[in-house]
Amino acid sequence: QVQLVESGGGLVQAGGSLRLSCTASGIAFSFTSMSWYRQAPGKQRDLVATITRGGSTNYADSVKGRFTISRDNAKRTVYLQMNSLKPEDTAVYYCYAVLTNTWGQGTQVTVSS
């Protein structure tokens, strides 16, 4: 059974930083691209960043230069380092395994102004 478990969310002031983690089980982690999405209240779930099995990355325009996605295949974990956070980054953040179409349970990030 594929499972993704996120952690690292919380409350932070604008300009601060957080690092999200997502650890996978039941999946050939090194073979899958991994993504982070986010969903603000009343809005659709949007793609934030993706990292391929080879380590290539891409980002939504709204987070370029502020967020960094990375992975550690030995730890079966994908990370999202979020710097210079803004109130509009407030959302539930989800990790997603492309190979198995699997979502994590989500972690809340709240940025206060």
N, CA, C and O atoms as a GROMACS GRO file, in nm:
protein
  452
    1GLN      N    1   0.085  -0.119   0.000
    1GLN     CA    2   0.000   0.000   0.000
    1GLN      C    3   0.088   0.124   0.000
    1GLN      O    4   0.177   0.140   0.084
    2VAL      N    5   0.061   0.212  -0.097
    2VAL     CA    6   0.140   0.335  -0.108
    2VAL      C    7   0.090   0.436  -0.005
    2VAL      O    8  -0.030   0.458   0.010
    3GLN      N    9   0.184   0.497   0.064
    3GLN     CA   10   0.147   0.598   0.163
    3GLN      C   11   0.247   0.713   0.158
    3GLN      O   12   0.368   0.692   0.150
    4LEU      N   13   0.194   0.835   0.164
    4LEU     CA   14   0.276   0.956   0.170
    4LEU      C   15   0.240   1.031   0.297
    4LEU      O   16   0.122   1.057   0.322
    5VAL      N   17   0.339   1.066   0.377
    5VAL     CA   18   0.314   1.134   0.502
    5VAL      C   19   0.392   1.265   0.504
    5VAL      O   20   0.515   1.267   0.500
    6GLU      N   21   0.316   1.376   0.510
    6GLU     CA   22   0.377   1.509   0.512
    6GLU      C   23   0.398   1.556   0.654
    6GLU      O   24   0.329   1.513   0.747
    7SER      N   25   0.493   1.645   0.671
    7SER     CA   26   0.516   1.711   0.799
    7SER      C   27   0.585   1.845   0.773
    7SER      O   28   0.634   1.871   0.663
    8GLY      N   29   0.588   1.929   0.877
    8GLY     CA   30   0.663   2.053   0.867
    8GLY      C   31   0.580   2.179   0.854
    8GLY      O   32   0.634   2.289   0.855
    9GLY      N   33   0.450   2.164   0.839
    9GLY     CA   34   0.366   2.282   0.829
    9GLY      C   35   0.357   2.356   0.962
    9GLY      O   36   0.405   2.308   1.065
   10GLY      N   37   0.294   2.474   0.958
   10GLY     CA   38   0.278   2.549   1.081
   10GLY      C   39   0.244   2.694   1.053
   10GLY      O   40   0.208   2.731   0.941
   11LEU      N   41   0.256   2.775   1.157
   11LEU     CA   42   0.227   2.918   1.150
   11LEU      C   43   0.359   2.994   1.150
   11LEU      O   44   0.446   2.969   1.234
   12VAL      N   45   0.373   3.086   1.055
   12VAL     CA   46   0.496   3.164   1.044
   12VAL      C   47   0.459   3.306   1.002
   12VAL      O   48   0.359   3.328   0.935
   13GLN      N   49   0.542   3.401   1.042
   13GLN     CA   50   0.520   3.539   1.000
   13GLN      C   51   0.568   3.560   0.857
   13GLN      O   52   0.655   3.489   0.808
   14ALA      N   53   0.510   3.658   0.792
   14ALA     CA   54   0.554   3.693   0.657
   14ALA      C   55   0.704   3.720   0.657
   14ALA      O   56   0.758   3.785   0.747
   15GLY      N   57   0.770   3.668   0.554
   15GLY     CA   58   0.914   3.680   0.544
   15GLY      C   59   0.989   3.562   0.603
   15GLY      O   60   1.110   3.549   0.583
   16GLY      N   61   0.919   3.479   0.676
   16GLY     CA   62   0.982   3.363   0.740
   16GLY      C   63   0.997   3.245   0.646
   16GLY      O   64   0.970   3.254   0.527
   17SER      N   65   1.042   3.134   0.705
   17SER     CA   66   1.071   3.013   0.628
   17SER      C   67   1.011   2.890   0.696
   17SER      O   68   0.994   2.886   0.818
   18LEU      N   69   0.980   2.792   0.614
   18LEU     CA   70   0.938   2.660   0.661
   18LEU      C   71   0.996   2.557   0.565
   18LEU      O   72   1.020   2.585   0.447
   19ARG      N   73   1.017   2.436   0.616
   19ARG     CA   74   1.055   2.324   0.529
   19ARG      C   75   0.955   2.211   0.549
   19ARG      O   76   0.938   2.159   0.659
   20LEU      N   77   0.890   2.175   0.440
   20LEU     CA   78   0.798   2.062   0.440
   20LEU      C   79   0.872   1.935   0.399
   20LEU      O   80   0.964   1.938   0.317
   21SER      N   81   0.829   1.824   0.458
   21SER     CA   82   0.884   1.693   0.423
   21SER      C   83   0.770   1.600   0.388
   21SER      O   84   0.659   1.611   0.440
   22CYS      N   85   0.798   1.507   0.298
   22CYS     CA   86   0.700   1.406   0.261
   22CYS      C   87   0.775   1.274   0.244
   22CYS      O   88   0.860   1.261   0.156
   23THR      N   89   0.742   1.178   0.330
   23THR     CA   90   0.810   1.049   0.327
   23THR      C   91   0.717   0.943   0.271
   23THR      O   92   0.601   0.932   0.310
   24ALA      N   93   0.771   0.866   0.178
   24ALA     CA   94   0.691   0.766   0.106
   24ALA      C   95   0.719   0.626   0.155
   24ALA      O   96   0.830   0.594   0.199
   25SER      N   97   0.616   0.542   0.146
   25SER     CA   98   0.632   0.399   0.170
   25SER      C   99   0.548   0.323   0.070
   25SER      O  100   0.449   0.375   0.019
   26GLY      N  101   0.589   0.199   0.042
   26GLY     CA  102   0.513   0.117  -0.050
   26GLY      C  103   0.525   0.155  -0.196
   26GLY      O  104   0.439   0.122  -0.277
   27ILE      N  105   0.632   0.225  -0.230
   27ILE     CA  106   0.648   0.274  -0.365
   27ILE      C  107   0.797   0.272  -0.400
   27ILE      O  108   0.883   0.292  -0.315
   28ALA      N  109   0.825   0.247  -0.529
   28ALA     CA  110   0.963   0.256  -0.576
   28ALA      C  111   0.997   0.404  -0.590
   28ALA      O  112   0.991   0.460  -0.700
   29PHE      N  113   1.033   0.466  -0.480
   29PHE     CA  114   1.043   0.611  -0.472
   29PHE      C  115   1.136   0.670  -0.576
   29PHE      O  116   1.106   0.773  -0.636
   30SER      N  117   1.249   0.606  -0.596
   30SER     CA  118   1.349   0.664  -0.688
   30SER      C  119   1.303   0.665  -0.833
   30SER      O  120   1.365   0.731  -0.916
   31PHE      N  121   1.195   0.594  -0.863
   31PHE     CA  122   1.147   0.586  -1.000
   31PHE      C  123   1.034   0.684  -1.031
   31PHE      O  124   0.989   0.691  -1.145
   32THR      N  125   0.989   0.758  -0.933
   32THR     CA  126   0.875   0.845  -0.956
   32THR      C  127   0.912   0.992  -0.944
   32THR      O  128   0.991   1.030  -0.858
   33SER      N  129   0.854   1.073  -1.032
   33SER     CA  130   0.855   1.216  -1.008
   33SER      C  131   0.766   1.245  -0.888
   33SER      O  132   0.669   1.173  -0.862
   34MET      N  133   0.800   1.351  -0.816
   34MET     CA  134   0.723   1.392  -0.699
   34MET      C  135   0.687   1.540  -0.712
   34MET      O  136   0.764   1.620  -0.764
   35SER      N  137   0.569   1.572  -0.665
   35SER     CA  138   0.522   1.711  -0.674
   35SER      C  139   0.466   1.758  -0.541
   35SER      O  140   0.425   1.679  -0.456
   36TRP      N  141   0.467   1.887  -0.526
   36TRP     CA  142   0.395   1.954  -0.417
   36TRP      C  143   0.284   2.038  -0.481
   36TRP      O  144   0.306   2.109  -0.579
   37TYR      N  145   0.165   2.028  -0.423
   37TYR     CA  146   0.051   2.109  -0.459
   37TYR      C  147   0.006   2.186  -0.335
   37TYR      O  148   0.046   2.155  -0.222
   38ARG      N  149  -0.077   2.286  -0.359
   38ARG     CA  150  -0.137   2.355  -0.246
   38ARG      C  151  -0.280   2.396  -0.281
   38ARG      O  152  -0.315   2.418  -0.397
   39GLN      N  153  -0.361   2.406  -0.176
   39GLN     CA  154  -0.500   2.444  -0.193
   39GLN      C  155  -0.539   2.540  -0.082
   39GLN      O  156  -0.540   2.506   0.036
   40ALA      N  157  -0.572   2.662  -0.123
   40ALA     CA  158  -0.621   2.762  -0.031
   40ALA      C  159  -0.773   2.747  -0.017
   40ALA      O  160  -0.837   2.690  -0.104
   41PRO      N  161  -0.831   2.798   0.093
   41PRO     CA  162  -0.976   2.785   0.113
   41PRO      C  163  -1.055   2.842  -0.003
   41PRO      O  164  -1.031   2.956  -0.045
   42GLY      N  165  -1.148   2.765  -0.055
   42GLY     CA  166  -1.234   2.810  -0.162
   42GLY      C  167  -1.168   2.814  -0.299
   42GLY      O  168  -1.228   2.863  -0.394
   43LYS      N  169  -1.047   2.762  -0.310
   43LYS     CA  170  -0.975   2.765  -0.438
   43LYS      C  171  -0.938   2.624  -0.480
   43LYS      O  172  -0.945   2.530  -0.402
   44GLN      N  173  -0.900   2.612  -0.607
   44GLN     CA  174  -0.860   2.481  -0.659
   44GLN      C  175  -0.721   2.445  -0.610
   44GLN      O  176  -0.645   2.530  -0.564
   45ARG      N  177  -0.690   2.318  -0.622
   45ARG     CA  178  -0.557   2.270  -0.586
   45ARG      C  179  -0.461   2.300  -0.701
   45ARG      O  180  -0.485   2.260  -0.815
   46ASP      N  181  -0.353   2.370  -0.670
   46ASP     CA  182  -0.258   2.414  -0.773
   46ASP      C  183  -0.122   2.350  -0.754
   46ASP      O  184  -0.078   2.324  -0.642
   47LEU      N  185  -0.056   2.324  -0.866
   47LEU     CA  186   0.080   2.271  -0.864
   47LEU      C  187   0.178   2.378  -0.818
   47LEU      O  188   0.175   2.491  -0.866
   48VAL      N  189   0.263   2.341  -0.724
   48VAL     CA  190   0.365   2.434  -0.673
   48VAL      C  191   0.502   2.402  -0.733
   48VAL      O  192   0.571   2.492  -0.783
   49ALA      N  193   0.541   2.275  -0.728
   49ALA     CA  194   0.674   2.237  -0.776
   49ALA      C  195   0.677   2.088  -0.803
   49ALA      O  196   0.603   2.010  -0.743
   50THR      N  197   0.765   2.049  -0.896
   50THR     CA  198   0.786   1.909  -0.932
   50THR      C  199   0.933   1.880  -0.941
   50THR      O  200   1.012   1.964  -0.986
   51ILE      N  201   0.972   1.760  -0.898
   51ILE     CA  202   1.108   1.713  -0.918
   51ILE      C  203   1.100   1.574  -0.982
   51ILE      O  204   1.028   1.486  -0.935
   52THR      N  205   1.174   1.558  -1.092
   52THR     CA  206   1.170   1.431  -1.164
   52THR      C  207   1.261   1.329  -1.097
   52THR      O  208   1.334   1.361  -1.003
   53ARG      N  209   1.256   1.207  -1.147
   53ARG     CA  210   1.343   1.102  -1.092
   53ARG      C  211   1.489   1.137  -1.115
   53ARG      O  212   1.577   1.093  -1.040
   54GLY      N  213   1.515   1.215  -1.218
   54GLY     CA  214   1.652   1.256  -1.247
   54GLY      C  215   1.696   1.382  -1.175
   54GLY      O  216   1.812   1.422  -1.185
   55GLY      N  217   1.604   1.444  -1.101
   55GLY     CA  218   1.640   1.562  -1.024
   55GLY      C  219   1.608   1.695  -1.090
   55GLY      O  220   1.637   1.800  -1.033
   56SER      N  221   1.549   1.692  -1.211
   56SER     CA  222   1.509   1.818  -1.274
   56SER      C  223   1.389   1.875  -1.199
   56SER      O  224   1.305   1.801  -1.148
   57THR      N  225   1.384   2.008  -1.193
   57THR     CA  226   1.278   2.073  -1.116
   57THR      C  227   1.206   2.177  -1.200
   57THR      O  228   1.262   2.233  -1.294
   58ASN      N  229   1.082   2.202  -1.164
   58ASN     CA  230   1.011   2.317  -1.218
   58ASN      C  231   0.915   2.370  -1.113
   58ASN      O  232   0.873   2.297  -1.023
   59TYR      N  233   0.882   2.497  -1.127
   59TYR     CA  234   0.808   2.569  -1.024
   59TYR      C  235   0.696   2.654  -1.084
   59TYR      O  236   0.704   2.698  -1.199
   60ALA      N  237   0.593   2.675  -1.005
   60ALA     CA  238   0.493   2.774  -1.040
   60ALA      C  239   0.559   2.912  -1.037
   60ALA      O  240   0.649   2.937  -0.958
   61ASP      N  241   0.513   3.000  -1.125
   61ASP     CA  242   0.572   3.134  -1.131
   61ASP      C  243   0.564   3.205  -0.996
   61ASP      O  244   0.653   3.282  -0.960
   62SER      N  245   0.458   3.179  -0.923
   62SER     CA  246   0.434   3.250  -0.797
   62SER      C  247   0.535   3.216  -0.688
   62SER      O  248   0.546   3.289  -0.589
   63VAL      N  249   0.609   3.105  -0.704
   63VAL     CA  250   0.704   3.064  -0.599
   63VAL      C  251   0.848   3.061  -0.648
   63VAL      O  252   0.939   3.034  -0.569
   64LYS      N  253   0.870   3.086  -0.776
   64LYS     CA  254   1.007   3.084  -0.829
   64LYS      C  255   1.096   3.181  -0.754
   64LYS      O  256   1.060   3.296  -0.730
   65GLY      N  257   1.214   3.131  -0.719
   65GLY     CA  258   1.310   3.213  -0.646
   65GLY      C  259   1.290   3.213  -0.495
   65GLY      O  260   1.375   3.262  -0.421
   66ARG      N  261   1.176   3.157  -0.449
   66ARG     CA  262   1.149   3.154  -0.304
   66ARG      C  263   1.143   3.012  -0.251
   66ARG      O  264   1.185   2.986  -0.139
   67PHE      N  265   1.091   2.919  -0.331
   67PHE     CA  266   1.074   2.780  -0.289
   67PHE      C  267   1.175   2.692  -0.362
   67PHE      O  268   1.212   2.718  -0.476
   68THR      N  269   1.219   2.586  -0.293
   68THR     CA  270   1.309   2.489  -0.353
   68THR      C  271   1.260   2.348  -0.320
   68THR      O  272   1.240   2.313  -0.204
   69ILE      N  273   1.242   2.268  -0.425
   69ILE     CA  274   1.205   2.128  -0.407
   69ILE      C  275   1.330   2.043  -0.420
   69ILE      O  276   1.416   2.069  -0.504
   70SER      N  277   1.341   1.941  -0.336
   70SER     CA  278   1.456   1.851  -0.341
   70SER      C  279   1.411   1.712  -0.296
   70SER      O  280   1.301   1.695  -0.243
   71ARG      N  281   1.497   1.615  -0.318
   71ARG     CA  282   1.461   1.478  -0.279
   71ARG      C  283   1.583   1.405  -0.227
   71ARG      O  284   1.696   1.434  -0.266
   72ASP      N  285   1.558   1.310  -0.139
   72ASP     CA  286   1.661   1.221  -0.087
   72ASP      C  287   1.608   1.080  -0.108
   72ASP      O  288   1.527   1.031  -0.029
   73ASN      N  289   1.654   1.014  -0.212
   73ASN     CA  290   1.601   0.882  -0.245
   73ASN      C  291   1.632   0.779  -0.137
   73ASN      O  292   1.553   0.688  -0.114
   74ALA      N  293   1.746   0.794  -0.071
   74ALA     CA  294   1.782   0.699   0.035
   74ALA      C  295   1.683   0.707   0.152
   74ALA      O  296   1.656   0.607   0.218
   75LYS      N  297   1.630   0.828   0.175
   75LYS     CA  298   1.532   0.847   0.283
   75LYS      C  299   1.388   0.843   0.231
   75LYS      O  300   1.294   0.858   0.308
   76ARG      N  301   1.372   0.822   0.100
   76ARG     CA  302   1.239   0.816   0.039
   76ARG      C  303   1.158   0.940   0.073
   76ARG      O  304   1.039   0.931   0.103
   77THR      N  305   1.224   1.054   0.069
   77THR     CA  306   1.163   1.179   0.114
   77THR      C  307   1.183   1.289   0.012
   77THR      O  308   1.290   1.302  -0.048
   78VAL      N  309   1.079   1.368  -0.006
   78VAL     CA  310   1.085   1.489  -0.087
   78VAL      C  311   1.062   1.608   0.007
   78VAL      O  312   0.983   1.600   0.101
   79TYR      N  313   1.132   1.716  -0.022
   79TYR     CA  314   1.126   1.835   0.063
   79TYR      C  315   1.077   1.955  -0.017
   79TYR      O  316   1.090   1.960  -0.140
   80LEU      N  317   1.021   2.050   0.055
   80LEU     CA  318   0.990   2.180  -0.005
   80LEU      C  319   1.038   2.287   0.093
   80LEU      O  320   0.977   2.310   0.197
   81GLN      N  321   1.149   2.350   0.058
   81GLN     CA  322   1.201   2.461   0.138
   81GLN      C  323   1.132   2.589   0.092
   81GLN      O  324   1.139   2.625  -0.026
   82MET      N  325   1.066   2.656   0.183
   82MET     CA  326   0.989   2.775   0.150
   82MET      C  327   1.047   2.894   0.225
   82MET      O  328   1.045   2.899   0.348
   83ASN      N  329   1.100   2.989   0.150
   83ASN     CA  330   1.158   3.110   0.207
   83ASN      C  331   1.078   3.232   0.164
   83ASN      O  332   0.997   3.226   0.072
   84SER      N  333   1.100   3.342   0.234
   84SER     CA  334   1.032   3.468   0.202
   84SER      C  335   0.882   3.447   0.189
   84SER      O  336   0.820   3.493   0.093
   85LEU      N  337   0.825   3.379   0.285
   85LEU     CA  338   0.684   3.344   0.277
   85LEU      C  339   0.595   3.467   0.282
   85LEU      O  340   0.626   3.566   0.349
   86LYS      N  341   0.484   3.458   0.210
   86LYS     CA  342   0.386   3.567   0.201
   86LYS      C  343   0.251   3.517   0.250
   86LYS      O  344   0.225   3.397   0.247
   87PRO      N  345   0.164   3.607   0.294
   87PRO     CA  346   0.030   3.563   0.338
   87PRO      C  347  -0.043   3.484   0.230
   87PRO      O  348  -0.121   3.393   0.262
   88GLU      N  349  -0.020   3.516   0.104
   88GLU     CA  350  -0.088   3.443  -0.004
   88GLU      C  351  -0.035   3.302  -0.024
   88GLU      O  352  -0.089   3.228  -0.106
   89ASP      N  353   0.070   3.264   0.048
   89ASP     CA  354   0.117   3.125   0.046
   89ASP      C  355   0.038   3.037   0.142
   89ASP      O  356   0.057   2.916   0.145
   90THR      N  357  -0.050   3.097   0.220
   90THR     CA  358  -0.132   3.021   0.314
   90THR      C  359  -0.220   2.921   0.240
   90THR      O  360  -0.295   2.958   0.150
   91ALA      N  361  -0.209   2.794   0.279
   91ALA     CA  362  -0.282   2.686   0.211
   91ALA      C  363  -0.252   2.555   0.282
   91ALA      O  364  -0.166   2.546   0.369
   92VAL      N  365  -0.326   2.453   0.241
   92VAL     CA  366  -0.288   2.316   0.276
   92VAL      C  367  -0.198   2.266   0.164
   92VAL      O  368  -0.233   2.273   0.046
   93TYR      N  369  -0.083   2.215   0.202
   93TYR     CA  370   0.016   2.166   0.105
   93TYR      C  371   0.012   2.013   0.102
   93TYR      O  372   0.013   1.946   0.205
   94TYR      N  373   0.008   1.960  -0.020
   94TYR     CA  374  -0.001   1.816  -0.042
   94TYR      C  375   0.118   1.768  -0.125
   94TYR      O  376   0.158   1.836  -0.220
   95CYS      N  377   0.173   1.655  -0.092
   95CYS     CA  378   0.269   1.594  -0.183
   95CYS      C  379   0.197   1.489  -0.267
   95CYS      O  380   0.093   1.436  -0.228
   96TYR      N  381   0.255   1.461  -0.382
   96TYR     CA  382   0.190   1.375  -0.482
   96TYR      C  383   0.296   1.291  -0.552
   96TYR      O  384   0.397   1.343  -0.599
   97ALA      N  385   0.271   1.162  -0.558
   97ALA     CA  386   0.358   1.070  -0.630
   97ALA      C  387   0.300   1.045  -0.769
   97ALA      O  388   0.192   0.987  -0.781
   98VAL      N  389   0.370   1.088  -0.871
   98VAL     CA  390   0.318   1.083  -1.007
   98VAL      C  391   0.299   0.939  -1.055
   98VAL      O  392   0.199   0.907  -1.119
   99LEU      N  393   0.394   0.853  -1.022
   99LEU     CA  394   0.391   0.716  -1.074
   99LEU      C  395   0.266   0.640  -1.032
   99LEU      O  396   0.211   0.562  -1.109
  100THR      N  397   0.221   0.664  -0.909
  100THR     CA  398   0.108   0.589  -0.854
  100THR      C  399  -0.016   0.674  -0.833
  100THR      O  400  -0.118   0.626  -0.782
  101ASN      N  401  -0.009   0.803  -0.874
  101ASN     CA  402  -0.124   0.891  -0.857
  101ASN      C  403  -0.171   0.891  -0.711
  101ASN      O  404  -0.290   0.876  -0.684
  102THR      N  405  -0.078   0.908  -0.619
  102THR     CA  406  -0.108   0.902  -0.476
  102THR      C  407  -0.085   1.036  -0.410
  102THR      O  408   0.014   1.105  -0.437
  103TRP      N  409  -0.180   1.073  -0.322
  103TRP     CA  410  -0.171   1.200  -0.250
  103TRP      C  411  -0.139   1.174  -0.102
  103TRP      O  412  -0.177   1.072  -0.046
  104GLY      N  413  -0.069   1.270  -0.043
  104GLY     CA  414  -0.056   1.271   0.101
  104GLY      C  415  -0.179   1.332   0.165
  104GLY      O  416  -0.272   1.374   0.095
  105GLN      N  417  -0.178   1.337   0.299
  105GLN     CA  418  -0.296   1.385   0.371
  105GLN      C  419  -0.300   1.537   0.380
  105GLN      O  420  -0.404   1.594   0.414
  106GLY      N  421  -0.190   1.602   0.351
  106GLY     CA  422  -0.184   1.747   0.355
  106GLY      C  423  -0.130   1.800   0.487
  106GLY      O  424  -0.146   1.738   0.592
  107THR      N  425  -0.065   1.916   0.479
  107THR     CA  426  -0.015   1.985   0.598
  107THR      C  427  -0.045   2.133   0.584
  107THR      O  428  -0.021   2.192   0.478
  108GLN      N  429  -0.096   2.193   0.690
  108GLN     CA  430  -0.139   2.332   0.684
  108GLN      C  431  -0.020   2.427   0.700
  108GLN      O  432   0.062   2.411   0.790
  109VAL      N  433  -0.013   2.524   0.611
  109VAL     CA  434   0.084   2.633   0.622
  109VAL      C  435   0.006   2.763   0.632
  109VAL      O  436  -0.076   2.794   0.545
  110THR      N  437   0.031   2.839   0.737
  110THR     CA  438  -0.035   2.967   0.758
  110THR      C  439   0.069   3.075   0.775
  110THR      O  440   0.157   3.065   0.861
  111VAL      N  441   0.060   3.178   0.692
  111VAL     CA  442   0.155   3.289   0.696
  111VAL      C  443   0.080   3.413   0.740
  111VAL      O  444  -0.013   3.458   0.673
  112SER      N  445   0.121   3.469   0.852
  112SER     CA  446   0.055   3.588   0.905
  112SER      C  447   0.125   3.714   0.857
  112SER      O  448   0.246   3.716   0.835
  113SER      N  449   0.045   3.818   0.840
  113SER     CA  450   0.102   3.945   0.789
  113SER      C  451   0.149   4.034   0.903
  113SER      O  452   0.199   4.144   0.879
   0.00000   0.00000   0.00000
